[in-house]
Amino acid sequence: LAVGMEPNNVSDLVEKMKLPVGADRFLQEVHPKLRPVELSVMGILLAGTCQAPFDIGESSAAASGAAVKAAALLSRGYVELDPFVAEVDLEKCTGTAACVEACLQEGALSLVEMEAGGEKVQRAQVNSALCTGCGACVAVCPENGIDVKGWTLKQYEAMVDMIVSEEGVAPAI
Protein backbone atom coordinates (compact mmCIF):
# COMPACT_ATOMS: atom_id res chain seq x y z
CA LEU A 1 0.00 0.00 0.00
CA ALA A 2 1.08 3.54 -0.66
CA VAL A 3 0.03 6.86 0.76
CA GLY A 4 -1.96 9.26 -1.41
CA MET A 5 -0.12 11.92 -3.33
CA GLU A 6 -1.18 15.55 -3.16
CA PRO A 7 -0.24 17.94 -5.97
CA ASN A 8 2.19 20.75 -5.28
CA ASN A 9 0.60 24.13 -4.69
CA VAL A 10 0.93 25.85 -8.05
CA SER A 11 -2.15 28.04 -7.70
CA ASP A 12 -0.21 31.19 -8.66
CA LEU A 13 0.97 29.55 -11.89
CA VAL A 14 -2.51 28.16 -12.58
CA GLU A 15 -4.04 31.61 -12.08
CA LYS A 16 -1.47 33.51 -14.15
CA MET A 17 -1.54 31.11 -17.08
CA LYS A 18 -5.22 30.12 -16.73
CA LEU A 19 -4.36 26.42 -16.66
CA PRO A 20 -7.18 23.89 -16.30
CA VAL A 21 -7.23 21.98 -13.01
CA GLY A 22 -9.28 18.88 -12.22
CA ALA A 23 -11.26 18.17 -9.07
CA ASP A 24 -8.17 16.42 -7.69
CA ARG A 25 -6.16 19.69 -8.09
CA PHE A 26 -3.81 18.16 -10.68
CA LEU A 27 -3.47 19.83 -14.08
CA GLN A 28 -6.16 18.61 -16.48
CA GLU A 29 -5.28 17.34 -19.97
CA VAL A 30 -7.52 18.09 -22.97
CA HIS A 31 -8.54 14.43 -23.42
CA PRO A 32 -7.04 11.47 -21.53
CA LYS A 33 -6.88 9.20 -24.61
CA LEU A 34 -6.69 11.50 -27.64
CA ARG A 35 -4.52 14.36 -26.32
CA PRO A 36 -3.01 13.10 -23.05
CA VAL A 37 -0.07 15.52 -22.83
CA GLU A 38 -1.79 18.69 -24.06
CA LEU A 39 -3.49 21.41 -22.05
CA SER A 40 -6.27 23.58 -23.42
CA VAL A 41 -3.73 26.44 -23.28
CA MET A 42 -1.85 26.14 -26.56
CA GLY A 43 1.87 25.42 -26.36
CA ILE A 44 1.92 24.04 -22.81
CA LEU A 45 2.47 20.30 -22.51
CA LEU A 46 2.16 17.96 -19.54
CA ALA A 47 4.63 15.39 -18.27
CA GLY A 48 5.01 13.57 -14.98
CA THR A 49 3.19 14.06 -11.72
CA CYS A 50 1.79 17.51 -12.46
CA GLN A 51 -1.01 15.57 -14.19
CA ALA A 52 -1.62 12.70 -11.77
CA PRO A 53 0.24 10.42 -9.35
CA PHE A 54 2.40 8.57 -11.91
CA ASP A 55 5.08 5.98 -11.30
CA ILE A 56 8.44 6.24 -13.07
CA GLY A 57 7.28 4.32 -16.16
CA GLU A 58 4.17 6.44 -16.63
CA SER A 59 6.14 9.65 -16.05
CA SER A 60 8.72 8.56 -18.60
CA ALA A 61 6.02 7.72 -21.16
CA ALA A 62 4.32 11.09 -20.61
CA ALA A 63 7.65 12.89 -20.96
CA SER A 64 8.35 11.04 -24.22
CA GLY A 65 4.91 11.97 -25.54
CA ALA A 66 5.39 15.61 -24.59
CA ALA A 67 8.85 15.66 -26.22
CA VAL A 68 7.48 14.21 -29.47
CA LYS A 69 4.62 16.71 -29.48
CA ALA A 70 7.02 19.62 -28.82
CA ALA A 71 9.38 18.42 -31.56
CA ALA A 72 6.47 18.21 -34.02
CA LEU A 73 5.36 21.74 -33.15
CA LEU A 74 8.87 23.16 -33.45
CA SER A 75 9.81 21.30 -36.65
CA ARG A 76 6.96 22.95 -38.57
CA GLY A 77 8.51 26.38 -38.13
CA TYR A 78 5.11 28.04 -37.73
CA VAL A 79 1.97 27.70 -35.64
CA GLU A 80 -1.43 27.14 -37.20
CA LEU A 81 -3.95 29.49 -35.64
CA ASP A 82 -7.55 28.54 -35.02
CA PRO A 83 -9.71 30.22 -37.68
CA PHE A 84 -12.65 30.58 -35.29
CA VAL A 85 -11.59 33.65 -33.33
CA ALA A 86 -13.49 36.73 -32.21
CA GLU A 87 -13.98 39.53 -34.70
CA VAL A 88 -14.92 43.08 -33.68
CA ASP A 89 -17.32 45.16 -35.78
CA LEU A 90 -15.76 48.61 -35.36
CA GLU A 91 -19.00 50.28 -36.49
CA LYS A 92 -20.89 48.78 -33.52
CA CYS A 93 -18.12 48.79 -30.88
CA THR A 94 -18.40 51.67 -28.40
CA GLY A 95 -15.37 50.74 -26.28
CA THR A 96 -17.21 49.67 -23.11
CA ALA A 97 -14.45 47.13 -22.28
CA ALA A 98 -17.02 44.56 -21.13
CA CYS A 99 -15.47 42.11 -23.59
CA VAL A 100 -11.95 42.72 -22.27
CA GLU A 101 -13.08 41.97 -18.71
CA ALA A 102 -14.96 38.82 -19.77
CA CYS A 103 -12.13 37.42 -21.91
CA LEU A 104 -10.67 34.21 -20.50
CA GLN A 105 -7.36 34.53 -22.37
CA GLU A 106 -5.15 37.29 -21.06
CA GLY A 107 -4.15 39.66 -23.86
CA ALA A 108 -6.52 38.23 -26.47
CA LEU A 109 -8.72 41.34 -26.32
CA SER A 110 -7.61 44.88 -25.59
CA LEU A 111 -8.84 48.41 -26.04
CA VAL A 112 -6.90 50.47 -28.55
CA GLU A 113 -7.16 54.14 -29.36
CA MET A 114 -8.11 54.97 -32.94
CA GLU A 115 -9.66 57.76 -34.94
CA ALA A 116 -13.33 57.60 -35.98
CA GLY A 117 -15.25 60.51 -37.41
CA GLY A 118 -12.40 62.92 -36.72
CA GLU A 119 -12.15 62.15 -32.99
CA LYS A 120 -10.10 59.72 -30.93
CA VAL A 121 -12.09 56.76 -29.57
CA GLN A 122 -11.33 53.45 -27.91
CA ARG A 123 -12.32 50.22 -29.63
CA ALA A 124 -11.80 46.55 -28.86
CA GLN A 125 -9.09 44.74 -30.80
CA VAL A 126 -8.55 40.97 -31.02
CA ASN A 127 -5.14 39.30 -30.93
CA SER A 128 -5.84 36.27 -33.16
CA ALA A 129 -2.81 34.40 -31.83
CA LEU A 130 -4.19 34.44 -28.27
CA CYS A 131 -7.96 34.19 -28.91
CA THR A 132 -9.44 30.70 -28.50
CA GLY A 133 -12.85 31.55 -29.93
CA CYS A 134 -14.70 30.70 -26.71
CA GLY A 135 -17.31 33.41 -27.28
CA ALA A 136 -17.29 34.90 -23.76
CA CYS A 137 -16.82 38.35 -25.29
CA VAL A 138 -19.74 37.83 -27.69
CA ALA A 139 -22.06 37.10 -24.78
CA VAL A 140 -21.28 40.28 -22.83
CA CYS A 141 -20.99 42.90 -25.57
CA PRO A 142 -23.88 45.33 -25.00
CA GLU A 143 -23.72 46.53 -28.61
CA ASN A 144 -23.57 43.04 -30.21
CA GLY A 145 -20.35 44.24 -31.82
CA ILE A 146 -18.40 40.98 -31.61
CA ASP A 147 -18.89 37.68 -33.42
CA VAL A 148 -16.78 34.55 -33.64
CA LYS A 149 -15.66 34.12 -37.26
CA GLY A 150 -17.87 31.55 -38.90
CA TRP A 151 -20.74 32.16 -36.44
CA THR A 152 -22.98 35.14 -35.89
CA LEU A 153 -24.97 35.99 -32.80
CA LYS A 154 -28.15 35.41 -34.81
CA GLN A 155 -27.02 31.85 -35.57
CA TYR A 156 -26.38 31.16 -31.86
CA GLU A 157 -29.79 32.61 -30.97
CA ALA A 158 -31.45 30.44 -33.65
CA MET A 159 -29.79 27.31 -32.20
CA VAL A 160 -30.96 28.16 -28.68
CA ASP A 161 -34.47 28.91 -29.93
CA MET A 162 -34.56 25.57 -31.76
CA ILE A 163 -33.39 23.67 -28.68
CA VAL A 164 -35.93 25.24 -26.33
CA SER A 165 -38.76 24.99 -28.85
CA GLU A 166 -38.52 21.20 -28.98
CA GLU A 167 -41.54 19.53 -27.44
CA GLY A 168 -41.21 18.71 -23.77
CA VAL A 169 -38.31 21.09 -23.21
CA ALA A 170 -39.06 24.24 -21.27
CA PRO A 171 -36.65 27.18 -21.26
CA ALA A 172 -34.61 27.34 -18.05
CA ILE A 173 -34.73 31.11 -17.82
Summary of the structure (lengths in Angstrom):
residues: 173
radius of gyration: 20.8
end to end distance: 49.9
largest distance: 73.9
contacts: 398
relative contact order: 0.11
helix: 31%
strand: 17%
